[in-house]
Amino acid sequence: MQHTHTLELGGVTVTRVEEMHGPLMPADQFFPDLPEHAWQEHHEMLVPDHLGPDDTVVHVAIQTWLLRSEGRTILVDTGVGNDKTRPAVPAWDHLRLDYLGNLARAGVRPEDVDLVINTHLHADHIGWNTRLADGAWVPTFPNATYLMPRADFDFWNPVNNPNIAGGVNENAFEDSIAPVHATGQVQLWEEGHTIDGNLRLEAAPGHTPGSSVVKLNSGDDRALFAGDLLHTPLQVMHPDHSSCFCQNPTEARASRHRLLGWAADNNALVLPAHFSGHSALEVENKGSGFAIRTWAPITRY
């Protein structure tokens, strides 16, 4: 298959829409319990898309998976967003990026979007839920329903949890969640949610209480839109290790084993939220973990 930004999976068209990509943070901070020798063992595979060639800084992408399924236009995760105040992550603070231009080049205007899926409610998955207009945060996608996991909505809601303020999600509920909830566009779900005949949301707790994945089952094709189940390909070979951003590493590990196992058993394409390079891959069972079978034919960044 020719390399492209778009794949056909059964009756679903999948397009990668980039917000940004590049170095994020040192490996020993991002994955504090992942041994150095693991990075060294797989260094050739990781460089340059997932690890700096001359350092140990992890590279990631922030991107949206654009799905066209059963006549609807669906966005899986919406990145960091422009104009957001993000004191905990200077690289995300008051961005001015051409995300909506990238979406337009994929053939989608904001008013065309029918459904937004936030796999979880960290700041880098909800940012383009809203945009700044005349000094106020308004829904970027005025005709869309926003699907959000209830467990995350309740967890990050300062009304329920006033001590949750600060950290990577500082200001995020107020500027990227509350405005769309106020317009009545948010639909909360629990445990699982059927989107259509091709797509279903499934809970995958650990990274956050409400973290989820989208499973695609269409024709002969299977896929797993994995959200933050993985942050580096190294976690395929070392699935016991979670990132420093995981709220419950034990639950995150269990979700990763279960869902990578499903992907391996079903020849499913795995499309994480943050993989740079080819962005998606197939996995296979290997010992107590997994191995990368092949990368998707998506053009590398």
Short mmCIF file of the C-alpha atoms (twelve columns), coordinates in Angstrom:
data_MODEL
# 
_entry.id   MODEL 
# 
loop_
_atom_site.group_PDB 
_atom_site.id 
_atom_site.type_symbol 
_atom_site.label_atom_id 
_atom_site.label_alt_id 
_atom_site.label_comp_id 
_atom_site.label_asym_id 
_atom_site.label_seq_id 
_atom_site.Cartn_x 
_atom_site.Cartn_y 
_atom_site.Cartn_z 
_atom_site.pdbx_PDB_model_num 
ATOM 1   C CA . MET A 1   0.000   0.000   0.000  1 
ATOM 2   C CA . GLN A 2   1.261   3.472   -0.839 1 
ATOM 3   C CA . HIS A 3   2.196   5.574   2.169  1 
ATOM 4   C CA . THR A 4   -0.486  8.095   3.055  1 
ATOM 5   C CA . HIS A 5   -2.108  10.019  5.873  1 
ATOM 6   C CA . THR A 6   -5.358  8.089   5.310  1 
ATOM 7   C CA . LEU A 7   -6.306  4.433   5.696  1 
ATOM 8   C CA . GLU A 8   -9.455  2.510   4.798  1 
ATOM 9   C CA . LEU A 9   -10.411 0.070   7.553  1 
ATOM 10  C CA . GLY A 10  -13.547 -1.794  6.591  1 
ATOM 11  C CA . GLY A 11  -16.235 0.844   6.186  1 
ATOM 12  C CA . VAL A 12  -14.283 3.502   8.083  1 
ATOM 13  C CA . THR A 13  -11.895 6.065   6.615  1 
ATOM 14  C CA . VAL A 14  -9.127  7.003   9.070  1 
ATOM 15  C CA . THR A 15  -7.042  10.157  8.651  1 
ATOM 16  C CA . ARG A 16  -4.265  11.443  10.894 1 
ATOM 17  C CA . VAL A 17  -4.500  15.167  11.652 1 
ATOM 18  C CA . GLU A 18  -1.421  16.603  13.348 1 
ATOM 19  C CA . GLU A 19  -1.303  19.361  15.911 1 
ATOM 20  C CA . MET A 20  2.445   19.082  16.639 1 
ATOM 21  C CA . HIS A 21  5.268   16.624  17.217 1 
ATOM 22  C CA . GLY A 22  8.747   16.637  18.671 1 
ATOM 23  C CA . PRO A 23  10.722  16.148  21.918 1 
ATOM 24  C CA . LEU A 24  8.753   16.192  25.162 1 
ATOM 25  C CA . MET A 25  10.787  15.092  28.199 1 
ATOM 26  C CA . PRO A 26  13.739  12.898  29.267 1 
ATOM 27  C CA . ALA A 27  13.060  9.177   29.243 1 
ATOM 28  C CA . ASP A 28  14.028  8.663   32.889 1 
ATOM 29  C CA . GLN A 29  11.454  11.270  33.954 1 
ATOM 30  C CA . PHE A 30  8.727   10.158  31.575 1 
ATOM 31  C CA . PHE A 31  9.130   6.470   32.515 1 
ATOM 32  C CA . PRO A 32  10.878  6.470   35.899 1 
ATOM 33  C CA . ASP A 33  10.878  2.690   36.391 1 
ATOM 34  C CA . LEU A 34  11.742  1.634   32.830 1 
ATOM 35  C CA . PRO A 35  15.390  0.484   32.948 1 
ATOM 36  C CA . GLU A 36  18.000  2.273   30.885 1 
ATOM 37  C CA . HIS A 37  19.094  -0.963  29.209 1 
ATOM 38  C CA . ALA A 38  15.632  -1.315  27.623 1 
ATOM 39  C CA . TRP A 39  16.068  2.010   25.843 1 
ATOM 40  C CA . GLN A 40  19.551  0.982   24.740 1 
ATOM 41  C CA . GLU A 41  18.380  -2.418  23.495 1 
ATOM 42  C CA . HIS A 42  15.777  -0.862  21.202 1 
ATOM 43  C CA . HIS A 43  17.646  2.360   20.432 1 
ATOM 44  C CA . GLU A 44  17.874  1.702   16.683 1 
ATOM 45  C CA . MET A 45  14.123  1.174   16.405 1 
ATOM 46  C CA . LEU A 46  13.230  4.218   18.525 1 
ATOM 47  C CA . VAL A 47  15.527  6.787   16.858 1 
ATOM 48  C CA . PRO A 48  14.706  9.302   15.453 1 
ATOM 49  C CA . ASP A 49  10.905  9.152   15.613 1 
ATOM 50  C CA . HIS A 50  10.485  8.212   19.281 1 
ATOM 51  C CA . LEU A 51  13.797  9.100   20.915 1 
ATOM 52  C CA . GLY A 52  16.356  11.818  20.227 1 
ATOM 53  C CA . PRO A 53  19.401  10.513  18.304 1 
ATOM 54  C CA . ASP A 54  21.930  12.243  20.575 1 
ATOM 55  C CA . ASP A 55  20.087  12.274  23.887 1 
ATOM 56  C CA . THR A 56  17.464  10.371  25.857 1 
ATOM 57  C CA . VAL A 57  14.525  12.721  25.288 1 
ATOM 58  C CA . VAL A 58  11.266  11.006  24.292 1 
ATOM 59  C CA . HIS A 59  9.604   12.321  21.145 1 
ATOM 60  C CA . VAL A 60  5.830   12.281  20.801 1 
ATOM 61  C CA . ALA A 61  3.096   13.526  18.509 1 
ATOM 62  C CA . ILE A 62  -0.099  15.282  19.480 1 
ATOM 63  C CA . GLN A 63  -2.700  14.429  16.903 1 
ATOM 64  C CA . THR A 64  -6.318  13.629  16.162 1 
ATOM 65  C CA . TRP A 65  -7.641  10.530  14.477 1 
ATOM 66  C CA . LEU A 66  -10.330 11.703  12.069 1 
ATOM 67  C CA . LEU A 67  -12.876 8.987   11.327 1 
ATOM 68  C CA . ARG A 68  -15.606 8.922   8.712  1 
ATOM 69  C CA . SER A 69  -18.066 6.196   9.637  1 
ATOM 70  C CA . GLU A 70  -21.685 5.604   8.643  1 
ATOM 71  C CA . GLY A 71  -21.985 9.085   7.212  1 
ATOM 72  C CA . ARG A 72  -20.640 10.894  10.270 1 
ATOM 73  C CA . THR A 73  -17.441 12.859  10.824 1 
ATOM 74  C CA . ILE A 74  -15.772 11.875  14.115 1 
ATOM 75  C CA . LEU A 75  -12.703 13.251  15.893 1 
ATOM 76  C CA . VAL A 76  -10.811 11.090  18.394 1 
ATOM 77  C CA . ASP A 77  -9.046  13.492  20.804 1 
ATOM 78  C CA . THR A 78  -8.456  17.187  20.129 1 
ATOM 79  C CA . GLY A 79  -4.924  18.006  21.266 1 
ATOM 80  C CA . VAL A 80  -3.737  20.967  23.332 1 
ATOM 81  C CA . GLY A 81  -5.509  23.855  21.620 1 
ATOM 82  C CA . ASN A 82  -4.572  27.482  21.012 1 
ATOM 83  C CA . ASP A 83  -4.450  30.301  23.548 1 
ATOM 84  C CA . LYS A 84  -4.684  27.972  26.554 1 
ATOM 85  C CA . THR A 85  -2.893  28.914  29.787 1 
ATOM 86  C CA . ARG A 86  -0.804  25.860  30.693 1 
ATOM 87  C CA . PRO A 87  1.762   26.883  33.347 1 
ATOM 88  C CA . ALA A 88  2.786   23.287  34.095 1 
ATOM 89  C CA . VAL A 89  3.867   22.604  30.496 1 
ATOM 90  C CA . PRO A 90  5.513   25.659  28.909 1 
ATOM 91  C CA . ALA A 91  5.584   23.962  25.486 1 
ATOM 92  C CA . TRP A 92  1.764   23.926  25.541 1 
ATOM 93  C CA . ASP A 93  1.258   27.441  26.889 1 
ATOM 94  C CA . HIS A 94  -0.591  29.942  24.678 1 
ATOM 95  C CA . LEU A 95  -0.014  28.044  21.454 1 
ATOM 96  C CA . ARG A 96  -0.762  29.489  18.032 1 
ATOM 97  C CA . LEU A 97  -0.837  26.441  15.764 1 
ATOM 98  C CA . ASP A 98  -2.612  25.723  12.478 1 
ATOM 99  C CA . TYR A 99  -4.570  22.708  13.687 1 
ATOM 100 C CA . LEU A 100 -7.821  23.913  12.119 1 
ATOM 101 C CA . GLY A 101 -5.916  24.453  8.868  1 
ATOM 102 C CA . ASN A 102 -4.685  20.863  9.021  1 
ATOM 103 C CA . LEU A 103 -8.250  19.732  9.644  1 
ATOM 104 C CA . ALA A 104 -9.434  21.798  6.670  1 
ATOM 105 C CA . ARG A 105 -6.766  20.215  4.471  1 
ATOM 106 C CA . ALA A 106 -8.283  16.868  5.473  1 
ATOM 107 C CA . GLY A 107 -11.598 18.165  4.149  1 
ATOM 108 C CA . VAL A 108 -13.287 19.051  7.435  1 
ATOM 109 C CA . ARG A 109 -14.630 22.385  8.667  1 
ATOM 110 C CA . PRO A 110 -15.502 22.773  12.368 1 
ATOM 111 C CA . GLU A 111 -19.219 22.780  11.580 1 
ATOM 112 C CA . ASP A 112 -18.864 19.463  9.719  1 
ATOM 113 C CA . VAL A 113 -17.904 17.515  12.853 1 
ATOM 114 C CA . ASP A 114 -20.709 15.333  14.219 1 
ATOM 115 C CA . LEU A 115 -18.942 13.694  17.147 1 
ATOM 116 C CA . VAL A 116 -15.898 14.450  19.307 1 
ATOM 117 C CA . ILE A 117 -14.507 11.595  21.389 1 
ATOM 118 C CA . ASN A 118 -12.214 12.549  24.266 1 
ATOM 119 C CA . THR A 119 -10.601 9.232   25.218 1 
ATOM 120 C CA . HIS A 120 -9.779  10.857  28.556 1 
ATOM 121 C CA . LEU A 121 -9.723  14.392  29.884 1 
ATOM 122 C CA . HIS A 122 -6.051  15.309  30.142 1 
ATOM 123 C CA . ALA A 123 -5.240  18.751  28.750 1 
ATOM 124 C CA . ASP A 124 -3.560  17.394  25.605 1 
ATOM 125 C CA . HIS A 125 -6.689  15.497  24.535 1 
ATOM 126 C CA . ILE A 126 -9.348  18.182  24.999 1 
ATOM 127 C CA . GLY A 127 -7.749  21.478  23.962 1 
ATOM 128 C CA . TRP A 128 -9.499  22.025  20.652 1 
ATOM 129 C CA . ASN A 129 -12.847 21.232  22.250 1 
ATOM 130 C CA . THR A 130 -13.018 25.022  22.528 1 
ATOM 131 C CA . ARG A 131 -11.567 28.140  20.934 1 
ATOM 132 C CA . LEU A 132 -11.237 31.708  22.133 1 
ATOM 133 C CA . ALA A 133 -13.803 34.088  20.605 1 
ATOM 134 C CA . ASP A 134 -14.224 37.674  21.830 1 
ATOM 135 C CA . GLY A 135 -12.537 36.782  25.103 1 
ATOM 136 C CA . ALA A 136 -14.740 33.739  25.836 1 
ATOM 137 C CA . TRP A 137 -14.249 30.003  25.377 1 
ATOM 138 C CA . VAL A 138 -16.785 28.615  22.905 1 
ATOM 139 C CA . PRO A 139 -17.187 25.130  21.377 1 
ATOM 140 C CA . THR A 140 -14.930 24.750  18.352 1 
ATOM 141 C CA . PHE A 141 -17.322 22.238  16.828 1 
ATOM 142 C CA . PRO A 142 -20.773 23.816  17.153 1 
ATOM 143 C CA . ASN A 143 -22.768 20.899  15.767 1 
ATOM 144 C CA . ALA A 144 -20.930 18.086  17.552 1 
ATOM 145 C CA . THR A 145 -21.791 15.882  20.485 1 
ATOM 146 C CA . TYR A 146 -18.778 15.542  22.794 1 
ATOM 147 C CA . LEU A 147 -18.431 12.066  24.294 1 
ATOM 148 C CA . MET A 148 -16.579 12.147  27.631 1 
ATOM 149 C CA . PRO A 149 -16.050 9.392   30.229 1 
ATOM 150 C CA . ARG A 150 -18.069 10.189  33.332 1 
ATOM 151 C CA . ALA A 151 -15.298 8.951   35.641 1 
ATOM 152 C CA . ASP A 152 -12.884 11.583  34.284 1 
ATOM 153 C CA . PHE A 153 -15.514 14.318  34.171 1 
ATOM 154 C CA . ASP A 154 -16.246 13.769  37.845 1 
ATOM 155 C CA . PHE A 155 -12.576 13.379  38.784 1 
ATOM 156 C CA . TRP A 156 -11.386 16.600  37.130 1 
ATOM 157 C CA . ASN A 157 -14.449 18.664  38.012 1 
ATOM 158 C CA . PRO A 158 -13.311 21.176  40.671 1 
ATOM 159 C CA . VAL A 159 -16.839 21.218  42.094 1 
ATOM 160 C CA . ASN A 160 -16.463 17.551  43.045 1 
ATOM 161 C CA . ASN A 161 -12.744 17.614  43.756 1 
ATOM 162 C CA . PRO A 162 -11.534 21.109  44.704 1 
ATOM 163 C CA . ASN A 163 -8.052  19.802  45.542 1 
ATOM 164 C CA . ILE A 164 -7.438  18.558  41.991 1 
ATOM 165 C CA . ALA A 165 -6.338  22.006  40.741 1 
ATOM 166 C CA . GLY A 166 -2.801  22.430  39.467 1 
ATOM 167 C CA . GLY A 167 -0.443  20.154  37.584 1 
ATOM 168 C CA . VAL A 168 -0.754  19.235  33.935 1 
ATOM 169 C CA . ASN A 169 -4.513  19.850  33.922 1 
ATOM 170 C CA . GLU A 170 -4.492  23.309  35.487 1 
ATOM 171 C CA . ASN A 171 -7.278  25.415  33.887 1 
ATOM 172 C CA . ALA A 172 -8.248  22.581  31.527 1 
ATOM 173 C CA . PHE A 173 -11.668 21.796  32.977 1 
ATOM 174 C CA . GLU A 174 -12.588 25.457  33.021 1 
ATOM 175 C CA . ASP A 175 -11.489 26.298  29.467 1 
ATOM 176 C CA . SER A 176 -11.972 23.040  27.552 1 
ATOM 177 C CA . ILE A 177 -14.722 21.045  29.285 1 
ATOM 178 C CA . ALA A 178 -17.088 23.361  31.147 1 
ATOM 179 C CA . PRO A 179 -17.881 25.548  28.093 1 
ATOM 180 C CA . VAL A 180 -19.147 22.612  26.007 1 
ATOM 181 C CA . HIS A 181 -20.987 21.156  28.982 1 
ATOM 182 C CA . ALA A 182 -22.721 24.503  29.426 1 
ATOM 183 C CA . THR A 183 -24.061 24.372  25.850 1 
ATOM 184 C CA . GLY A 184 -25.526 20.901  26.402 1 
ATOM 185 C CA . GLN A 185 -23.171 19.241  23.917 1 
ATOM 186 C CA . VAL A 186 -21.519 16.803  26.357 1 
ATOM 187 C CA . GLN A 187 -22.692 13.207  26.617 1 
ATOM 188 C CA . LEU A 188 -21.187 11.299  29.553 1 
ATOM 189 C CA . TRP A 189 -20.809 7.540   29.391 1 
ATOM 190 C CA . GLU A 190 -19.737 4.726   31.724 1 
ATOM 191 C CA . GLU A 191 -18.114 1.290   31.186 1 
ATOM 192 C CA . GLY A 192 -18.839 1.152   27.439 1 
ATOM 193 C CA . HIS A 193 -20.659 3.007   24.693 1 
ATOM 194 C CA . THR A 194 -21.639 1.931   21.183 1 
ATOM 195 C CA . ILE A 195 -20.916 4.704   18.691 1 
ATOM 196 C CA . ASP A 196 -22.218 2.975   15.553 1 
ATOM 197 C CA . GLY A 197 -22.031 -0.369  13.782 1 
ATOM 198 C CA . ASN A 198 -18.254 -0.016  13.337 1 
ATOM 199 C CA . LEU A 199 -17.068 1.671   16.521 1 
ATOM 200 C CA . ARG A 200 -17.384 1.152   20.259 1 
ATOM 201 C CA . LEU A 201 -15.868 2.888   23.292 1 
ATOM 202 C CA . GLU A 202 -14.459 0.681   26.027 1 
ATOM 203 C CA . ALA A 203 -13.158 1.665   29.451 1 
ATOM 204 C CA . ALA A 204 -9.387  1.288   29.946 1 
ATOM 205 C CA . PRO A 205 -8.746  2.796   33.395 1 
ATOM 206 C CA . GLY A 206 -5.358  3.503   34.902 1 
ATOM 207 C CA . HIS A 207 -3.841  6.410   33.042 1 
ATOM 208 C CA . THR A 208 -6.810  8.348   34.377 1 
ATOM 209 C CA . PRO A 209 -9.901  6.963   36.135 1 
ATOM 210 C CA . GLY A 210 -11.954 7.260   32.958 1 
ATOM 211 C CA . SER A 211 -9.361  6.481   30.301 1 
ATOM 212 C CA . SER A 212 -10.836 4.668   27.332 1 
ATOM 213 C CA . VAL A 213 -10.122 3.238   23.904 1 
ATOM 214 C CA . VAL A 214 -12.144 3.019   20.700 1 
ATOM 215 C CA . LYS A 215 -12.426 -0.402  19.086 1 
ATOM 216 C CA . LEU A 216 -13.101 -0.653  15.361 1 
ATOM 217 C CA . ASN A 217 -14.732 -3.813  14.040 1 
ATOM 218 C CA . SER A 218 -15.704 -3.354  10.406 1 
ATOM 219 C CA . GLY A 219 -15.689 -5.962  7.669  1 
ATOM 220 C CA . ASP A 220 -12.458 -7.926  7.960  1 
ATOM 221 C CA . ASP A 221 -10.613 -5.120  9.743  1 
ATOM 222 C CA . ARG A 222 -9.986  -4.521  13.429 1 
ATOM 223 C CA . ALA A 223 -8.340  -1.503  15.036 1 
ATOM 224 C CA . LEU A 224 -7.707  -0.056  18.463 1 
ATOM 225 C CA . PHE A 225 -7.591  3.720   18.899 1 
ATOM 226 C CA . ALA A 226 -5.549  3.395   22.047 1 
ATOM 227 C CA . GLY A 227 -5.498  6.894   23.547 1 
ATOM 228 C CA . ASP A 228 -2.780  6.978   26.216 1 
ATOM 229 C CA . LEU A 229 -2.566  3.235   26.729 1 
ATOM 230 C CA . LEU A 230 0.940   3.669   25.249 1 
ATOM 231 C CA . HIS A 231 3.278   6.661   25.095 1 
ATOM 232 C CA . THR A 232 6.296   4.968   23.500 1 
ATOM 233 C CA . PRO A 233 6.702   1.847   21.334 1 
ATOM 234 C CA . LEU A 234 8.978   0.528   24.082 1 
ATOM 235 C CA . GLN A 235 5.850   -0.213  26.130 1 
ATOM 236 C CA . VAL A 236 4.865   -2.835  23.560 1 
ATOM 237 C CA . MET A 237 7.925   -4.863  24.524 1 
ATOM 238 C CA . HIS A 238 7.736   -3.761  28.179 1 
ATOM 239 C CA . PRO A 239 3.992   -3.479  28.936 1 
ATOM 240 C CA . ASP A 240 4.464   -3.560  32.712 1 
ATOM 241 C CA . HIS A 241 5.865   -0.017  32.716 1 
ATOM 242 C CA . SER A 242 3.645   3.061   32.873 1 
ATOM 243 C CA . SER A 243 4.375   6.735   32.350 1 
ATOM 244 C CA . CYS A 244 4.761   9.271   35.133 1 
ATOM 245 C CA . PHE A 245 1.368   10.697  34.140 1 
ATOM 246 C CA . CYS A 246 -0.578  7.540   34.974 1 
ATOM 247 C CA . GLN A 247 -2.849  8.040   37.976 1 
ATOM 248 C CA . ASN A 248 -2.974  4.317   38.799 1 
ATOM 249 C CA . PRO A 249 -0.006  2.421   37.287 1 
ATOM 250 C CA . THR A 250 -1.360  -0.956  38.390 1 
ATOM 251 C CA . GLU A 251 -4.645  -0.423  36.568 1 
ATOM 252 C CA . ALA A 252 -2.813  1.076   33.575 1 
ATOM 253 C CA . ARG A 253 -0.628  -2.029  33.329 1 
ATOM 254 C CA . ALA A 254 -3.666  -4.335  33.446 1 
ATOM 255 C CA . SER A 255 -5.471  -2.322  30.759 1 
ATOM 256 C CA . ARG A 256 -2.360  -2.350  28.551 1 
ATOM 257 C CA . HIS A 257 -1.908  -6.127  28.797 1 
ATOM 258 C CA . ARG A 258 -5.601  -6.790  28.148 1 
ATOM 259 C CA . LEU A 259 -5.936  -4.520  25.140 1 
ATOM 260 C CA . LEU A 260 -2.598  -5.304  23.509 1 
ATOM 261 C CA . GLY A 261 -3.567  -8.952  23.913 1 
ATOM 262 C CA . TRP A 262 -6.847  -8.267  22.119 1 
ATOM 263 C CA . ALA A 263 -5.007  -6.436  19.349 1 
ATOM 264 C CA . ALA A 264 -2.492  -9.258  18.910 1 
ATOM 265 C CA . ASP A 265 -5.176  -11.945 18.883 1 
ATOM 266 C CA . ASN A 266 -7.327  -10.049 16.368 1 
ATOM 267 C CA . ASN A 267 -4.627  -8.695  14.026 1 
ATOM 268 C CA . ALA A 268 -5.843  -5.232  14.964 1 
ATOM 269 C CA . LEU A 269 -4.041  -2.055  14.009 1 
ATOM 270 C CA . VAL A 270 -3.087  -0.068  17.134 1 
ATOM 271 C CA . LEU A 271 -3.336  3.714   16.785 1 
ATOM 272 C CA . PRO A 272 -2.073  5.458   19.957 1 
ATOM 273 C CA . ALA A 273 -2.637  9.151   20.529 1 
ATOM 274 C CA . HIS A 274 1.031   10.115  20.770 1 
ATOM 275 C CA . PHE A 275 3.157   7.986   18.448 1 
ATOM 276 C CA . SER A 276 5.176   10.005  15.991 1 
ATOM 277 C CA . GLY A 277 6.764   8.464   12.899 1 
ATOM 278 C CA . HIS A 278 4.280   6.131   11.200 1 
ATOM 279 C CA . SER A 279 1.929   6.660   14.180 1 
ATOM 280 C CA . ALA A 280 0.290   3.191   14.149 1 
ATOM 281 C CA . LEU A 281 1.409   -0.414  14.314 1 
ATOM 282 C CA . GLU A 282 0.420   -4.056  14.531 1 
ATOM 283 C CA . VAL A 283 1.556   -6.134  17.509 1 
ATOM 284 C CA . GLU A 284 2.011   -9.821  18.216 1 
ATOM 285 C CA . ASN A 285 2.313   -11.949 21.327 1 
ATOM 286 C CA . LYS A 286 5.870   -12.669 22.460 1 
ATOM 287 C CA . GLY A 287 6.643   -14.350 25.766 1 
ATOM 288 C CA . SER A 288 5.011   -12.475 28.635 1 
ATOM 289 C CA . GLY A 289 4.743   -9.354  26.526 1 
ATOM 290 C CA . PHE A 290 4.392   -8.299  22.931 1 
ATOM 291 C CA . ALA A 291 6.425   -7.375  19.886 1 
ATOM 292 C CA . ILE A 292 5.938   -5.008  16.975 1 
ATOM 293 C CA . ARG A 293 4.884   -6.962  13.910 1 
ATOM 294 C CA . THR A 294 4.837   -4.068  11.462 1 
ATOM 295 C CA . TRP A 295 4.259   -0.337  11.201 1 
ATOM 296 C CA . ALA A 296 1.248   1.105   9.398  1 
ATOM 297 C CA . PRO A 297 1.780   2.508   5.891  1 
ATOM 298 C CA . ILE A 298 1.139   6.043   7.150  1 
ATOM 299 C CA . THR A 299 3.659   8.626   5.989  1 
ATOM 300 C CA . ARG A 300 6.187   9.448   8.706  1 
ATOM 301 C CA . TYR A 301 6.232   12.949  10.106 1 
# 
